[in-house]
Amino acid sequence: MIHLKPFTALRPVAAHVDQVVCGKHGSNLHFGNVIRSLVGITLRNHSEENYREALHYFNKLQTARVLVRESKEGVYIYKQTLPDGKEFHGIIACLAYEDYVNGDICKHENTLTSKQNLMVKHIEAIQKVGEPVLLANPNDEFMSDWIQQHESADIVFEFTDNHGKHHEIWFVSDSYSLEKLKISFLKTPRLYIADGHHRIASVASYLNLHSDKSEKSGIMAYILPESSLQIKPFHRILKHTDREEWLDMIHNASADFYVDLLSKSERPEKKGDIVTLTPMGWYRLRLKPGHTRPNPSENLDVYRLEEFVFKKFFHIKDSKNDSRLEFVRGDEDLKVLQQRQKRGEIDGAFILYPNTIKEIKDVADAGETMPPKSTWIEPKIPAGMLINVF
């Protein structure tokens, strides 16, 4: 069961929301300055100065009085509309960190302990988190109905960001509506992490260290009906390889795939298809029957690519740490990849079919994890729009 917790958020005032969230008009009030000190931090370049800088920028926001604290607890309805008209409707609320620890908020990726610890230090420094975790809710029907009933309330703010995405926020605080929502989540066995594995792990670690705060606060999350998520693949780029390795793959991958030369670039048509740009042109690798495994993670196309191609022909044993491997979003234009190849920047690429929410859930339910960069999931939530105070 899931324990939903209304919270008293800190948020930008409507007149300055685009400056805080997007840094519009050259504003120095951009919340990105608060988290900029965290981006790129590693154990090597880590210093206390990183966290002092984060607190300094946050204090500037407070001093400028562009942030306001809600006077009462509640949850938010959040709608994001992409430039192509695609809409995402969900709620932003807090969840009990014990739900994550107990496995009721399910993960499909492992986290790096070193990165997680650095993020905990960032939370310690500013005592706040300004970006929710993205969670998928299998209980689509009730949540969609609840949102429809309450979206008519006065809008808190709306703005369009630098990428043409439109954002709208409503606040719901009446106790009856909140109680109905909380009861519905108690009937929800599990939620699934779509994006933000390190973020949720670091907040849970922080709350575990501060049990006095865990009672009042929780993990801020944007919860969407699972059916509305937009799931795209991450494609793989290879560089610093030998032409002989590619020829070896084309000639010998037939042990596991039907290998077909393509007349032009195309995207995979279905699960089991991997399209590859090679130094010799475009090819399609179509998985042969008989490769179904009992473990869900081993039935992912990205796993099969690593096992039957990368390890066999390119001797890539650890895709997280191999410098020859690069990951690009699944909506990258294939012409861009061809141009990069012509310029000699890359040797080739592997284009994947997107995973489904069922595959993600099956892996999570089995307690397994996906290979690195298996999915690109939208929506992406801007930082600084709502801030959870500990």
C-alpha positions in Angstrom: 0.0 0.0 0.0 1.1 3.6 -0.7 0.9 6.3 2.0 0.2 9.6 0.3 1.1 12.7 2.3 -0.1 16.3 1.6 2.6 18.8 2.1 3.2 22.6 2.5 5.3 23.4 -0.5 7.5 26.4 -1.1 6.9 27.7 -4.6 7.6 30.7 -6.8 5.0 33.5 -6.9 3.1 33.6 -10.1 4.7 36.8 -11.3 8.3 35.4 -11.1 7.7 31.7 -11.9 9.3 31.8 -15.3 12.4 33.5 -13.9 12.8 31.0 -11.1 12.1 27.9 -13.1 13.4 28.9 -16.5 15.8 31.8 -15.8 13.9 33.9 -18.4 14.7 37.5 -19.1 18.3 36.9 -18.0 17.2 36.5 -14.4 19.7 35.6 -11.7 16.9 34.0 -9.7 17.0 30.8 -11.7 16.6 27.7 -9.4 19.1 26.0 -11.7 21.8 28.0 -9.9 20.9 26.1 -6.7 21.3 22.7 -8.3 24.1 23.7 -10.7 26.7 23.1 -8.0 25.5 19.5 -7.8 25.6 18.7 -11.5 28.8 17.1 -12.5 30.0 16.7 -8.9 32.2 13.6 -8.5 34.2 12.2 -5.6 37.2 13.8 -7.2 36.0 17.4 -7.5 33.7 17.3 -4.5 34.2 20.0 -1.9 32.1 21.7 0.8 32.2 24.8 -1.4 29.7 23.1 -3.7 27.1 23.0 -1.0 27.9 26.4 0.3 27.3 27.7 -3.2 23.9 25.9 -3.4 22.8 27.4 -0.1 24.0 30.9 -1.2 21.9 30.8 -4.3 18.9 29.5 -2.5 19.2 32.3 0.1 19.2 34.8 -2.8 15.8 33.5 -3.8 14.5 33.9 -0.3 15.9 37.4 0.1 14.3 38.4 -3.3 11.0 37.2 -1.9 10.1 35.4 -5.1 9.2 32.3 -3.2 6.1 31.8 -1.0 5.2 29.0 1.5 1.7 27.6 1.3 -0.3 28.3 4.4 -1.8 24.8 4.6 -1.1 21.3 3.4 -2.3 20.0 0.1 -1.5 18.3 -3.2 -1.0 19.8 -6.6 -2.5 18.9 -10.0 0.2 19.4 -12.6 -0.4 19.5 -16.4 2.4 19.7 -18.9 1.7 20.2 -22.6 4.4 19.5 -25.1 4.8 21.7 -28.3 3.2 18.9 -30.3 0.0 18.9 -28.1 0.8 15.8 -26.1 -0.5 16.3 -22.5 0.5 14.9 -19.2 -1.9 15.1 -16.2 -0.9 14.0 -12.8 -0.6 15.0 -9.1 2.4 16.2 -7.1 2.4 15.0 -3.5 4.7 13.5 -0.9 4.9 9.8 -0.2 6.2 8.1 3.0 9.8 7.1 2.5 9.1 3.8 4.1 7.1 2.9 1.0 10.4 3.1 -1.0 12.4 1.2 1.7 9.8 -1.5 1.8 9.7 -2.0 -2.0 6.2 -0.7 -2.6 7.7 2.1 -4.7 9.5 -0.1 -7.2 12.8 0.6 -9.0 14.2 -0.9 -12.2 17.7 0.7 -12.1 20.5 0.5 -9.6 22.0 3.6 -8.1 25.7 4.6 -7.6 26.3 4.8 -3.8 28.9 7.6 -4.4 26.5 9.8 -6.4 23.7 9.1 -3.9 25.8 10.2 -1.0 26.7 13.4 -2.7 23.1 14.2 -3.3 22.3 13.6 0.4 24.9 16.2 1.2 23.2 18.6 -1.1 19.9 18.0 0.7 21.7 18.5 4.1 23.0 21.8 2.9 19.8 23.5 1.8 17.2 21.3 3.6 15.1 21.2 0.5 14.5 19.3 -2.7 13.1 21.2 -5.7 12.4 18.4 -8.2 9.9 15.6 -7.8 10.5 12.0 -8.7 8.4 10.7 -11.6 6.2 7.7 -10.7 3.8 5.6 -12.7 0.5 4.6 -11.1 -1.3 1.5 -12.3 -4.6 2.8 -10.8 -5.3 5.0 -13.8 -9.1 5.4 -13.5 -9.5 6.9 -10.0 -6.7 9.3 -10.3 -7.8 10.6 -13.7 -11.4 11.1 -12.4 -10.1 12.9 -9.2 -8.0 15.2 -11.3 -10.9 16.0 -13.6 -13.1 16.9 -10.6 -10.6 19.3 -9.0 -8.8 20.9 -11.9 -11.5 23.6 -12.0 -10.0 25.2 -8.9 -8.1 28.5 -9.3 -4.9 28.0 -11.1 -1.8 28.7 -9.0 0.4 29.6 -12.0 1.1 28.8 -15.6 4.0 29.5 -17.8 5.7 28.3 -21.0 9.4 27.3 -20.7 12.3 27.9 -23.1 11.5 24.6 -25.0 7.9 25.5 -25.7 6.4 23.3 -23.0 3.4 24.7 -21.2 3.1 24.1 -17.5 0.0 24.6 -15.3 -0.4 24.0 -11.5 -3.6 23.8 -9.4 -3.6 23.5 -5.6 -6.1 21.2 -3.7 -6.3 21.5 0.1 -9.8 20.6 1.2 -9.7 17.8 3.7 -12.5 15.7 2.2 -10.9 15.6 -1.3 -7.5 14.8 0.2 -8.8 12.0 2.4 -10.5 10.3 -0.7 -7.2 10.6 -2.5 -5.2 9.1 0.4 -7.6 6.2 0.7 -7.3 5.4 -3.0 -3.5 5.2 -2.7 -3.8 2.9 0.3 -5.6 0.5 -2.1 -2.7 0.9 -4.6 -0.2 -2.0 -4.0 2.7 -0.5 -5.9 4.0 2.6 -7.8 6.9 2.4 -10.2 9.8 4.8 -10.6 9.9 6.1 -14.1 12.6 8.7 -13.6 14.7 9.9 -10.6 16.2 6.7 -9.1 19.1 8.6 -7.6 16.9 11.4 -6.3 14.5 9.1 -4.5 17.3 7.0 -3.0 19.0 10.1 -1.7 15.8 11.6 -0.2 15.1 8.2 1.5 18.6 8.1 2.8 18.3 11.6 4.2 15.0 10.9 5.9 16.4 7.7 7.3 19.1 9.8 8.9 16.6 12.3 10.3 13.7 10.3 11.7 12.3 13.4 13.3 11.6 14.8 9.8 10.4 11.6 8.2 7.1 11.8 10.2 6.2 15.2 8.8 7.8 15.1 5.4 8.3 12.6 2.6 9.4 12.0 -0.9 8.0 14.6 -3.3 6.7 12.8 -6.5 4.9 13.6 -9.7 2.5 10.6 -10.0 1.1 9.9 -13.5 -1.3 7.2 -14.8 1.1 4.7 -16.3 -0.8 4.8 -19.6 0.1 8.4 -20.2 3.9 8.0 -19.9 5.9 8.5 -23.1 8.6 5.9 -23.2 11.5 6.2 -25.7 14.7 4.2 -26.1 18.2 5.2 -25.6 20.3 4.4 -28.7 23.9 3.3 -28.5 26.8 4.9 -30.3 30.1 3.2 -30.9 33.5 4.9 -31.6 37.1 3.8 -31.6 36.2 0.4 -33.0 37.8 -1.6 -35.9 36.1 -2.2 -39.2 36.9 -5.9 -38.8 34.7 -6.0 -35.6 31.8 -4.7 -37.6 32.4 -7.1 -40.5 32.6 -9.9 -37.9 29.2 -8.9 -36.5 27.5 -8.7 -40.0 28.9 -12.2 -40.9 28.4 -14.0 -37.7 25.5 -12.4 -35.8 23.3 -14.8 -37.8 23.7 -17.3 -34.9 21.1 -15.1 -33.0 19.6 -12.7 -35.6 18.3 -12.6 -39.2 20.7 -10.0 -40.7 19.4 -7.9 -43.5 21.0 -5.1 -45.5 18.7 -2.0 -45.6 18.6 0.5 -48.5 18.2 3.4 -46.2 17.9 4.3 -42.5 14.8 3.2 -40.7 13.7 2.7 -37.1 12.9 -0.8 -35.6 9.4 -2.0 -36.5 8.8 -4.2 -33.4 10.3 -5.7 -30.3 13.3 -8.0 -31.3 14.4 -5.6 -34.1 17.7 -3.7 -33.8 18.7 -1.4 -36.6 22.4 -0.7 -36.9 24.4 2.0 -38.8 27.7 0.3 -39.7 30.7 1.5 -41.7 29.2 -0.6 -44.5 25.7 0.9 -44.3 22.4 0.2 -42.5 21.5 -3.3 -41.4 18.6 -4.8 -39.4 19.2 -7.5 -36.8 15.9 -9.4 -36.2 16.0 -11.8 -33.3 15.5 -15.4 -34.2 12.9 -17.5 -32.2 14.1 -19.5 -29.2 15.6 -16.7 -27.1 12.9 -16.3 -24.4 14.4 -16.4 -20.9 12.7 -16.8 -17.5 14.1 -13.5 -16.2 12.3 -10.4 -17.5 15.5 -8.3 -17.7 17.0 -10.9 -20.1 14.1 -10.5 -22.5 14.8 -6.8 -23.1 16.2 -5.8 -26.5 18.9 -3.8 -24.8 20.0 -6.8 -22.8 20.1 -8.9 -26.0 22.2 -6.2 -27.7 24.7 -6.3 -24.9 24.8 -10.1 -24.7 24.7 -11.1 -28.4 26.5 -8.2 -30.0 28.5 -6.0 -27.7 30.1 -8.8 -25.7 30.6 -11.1 -28.7 31.9 -8.8 -31.3 33.1 -5.6 -29.6 34.3 -7.1 -26.3 32.2 -4.6 -24.3 31.8 -6.2 -20.9 30.6 -3.2 -18.8 28.5 -0.7 -20.8 28.5 1.8 -17.9 32.2 2.3 -18.0 33.3 1.6 -21.6 34.6 4.8 -23.2 33.8 3.6 -26.7 30.1 3.7 -25.9 27.8 6.7 -26.0 24.1 7.0 -25.3 21.7 9.2 -27.2 18.0 9.9 -26.8 15.6 7.8 -28.8 14.1 10.8 -30.6 17.5 11.7 -32.1 17.2 12.3 -35.9 18.9 9.4 -37.7 20.3 11.8 -40.2 22.3 13.4 -37.4 23.9 10.1 -36.7 24.9 9.6 -40.3 26.4 13.1 -40.4 28.4 12.3 -37.3 29.7 9.2 -38.9 30.7 11.0 -42.1 32.6 13.5 -40.0 34.5 10.6 -38.3 33.1 11.4 -34.9 31.5 7.9 -34.5 31.9 4.5 -36.2 28.3 3.4 -36.0 25.1 3.2 -34.0 22.4 0.8 -32.7 18.8 1.9 -32.9 16.4 0.2 -30.4 12.7 -0.3 -30.2 11.3 1.3 -27.0 10.5 -0.7 -23.9 6.9 -0.9 -22.7 5.6 0.0 -19.3 4.8 -3.7 -18.8 8.5 -4.6 -19.4 9.6 -2.0 -16.9 7.1 -3.3 -14.3 8.0 -6.9 -14.9 11.6 -6.2 -14.3 10.8 -4.1 -11.1 8.4 -6.8 -9.8 11.0 -9.5 -10.2 13.5 -7.4 -8.2 15.8 -7.1 -11.3 17.3 -4.1 -13.0 17.7 -2.9 -16.5 21.0 -2.2 -18.2 22.2 1.4 -18.1 20.2 4.0 -20.1 17.5 1.6 -21.1 14.7 4.1 -21.3 14.1 7.8 -21.9 10.7 8.6 -20.2 8.7 11.8 -20.5 7.6 14.1 -19.1 10.6 15.7 -17.6 9.7 18.0 -14.7 11.5 21.3 -14.3 13.3 22.0 -11.1 12.2 24.8 -8.8 8.5 24.7 -9.7 7.6 23.2 -6.3 10.0 22.8 -3.4 9.7 20.3 -0.6 11.0 21.7 2.7 12.4 19.3 5.3 
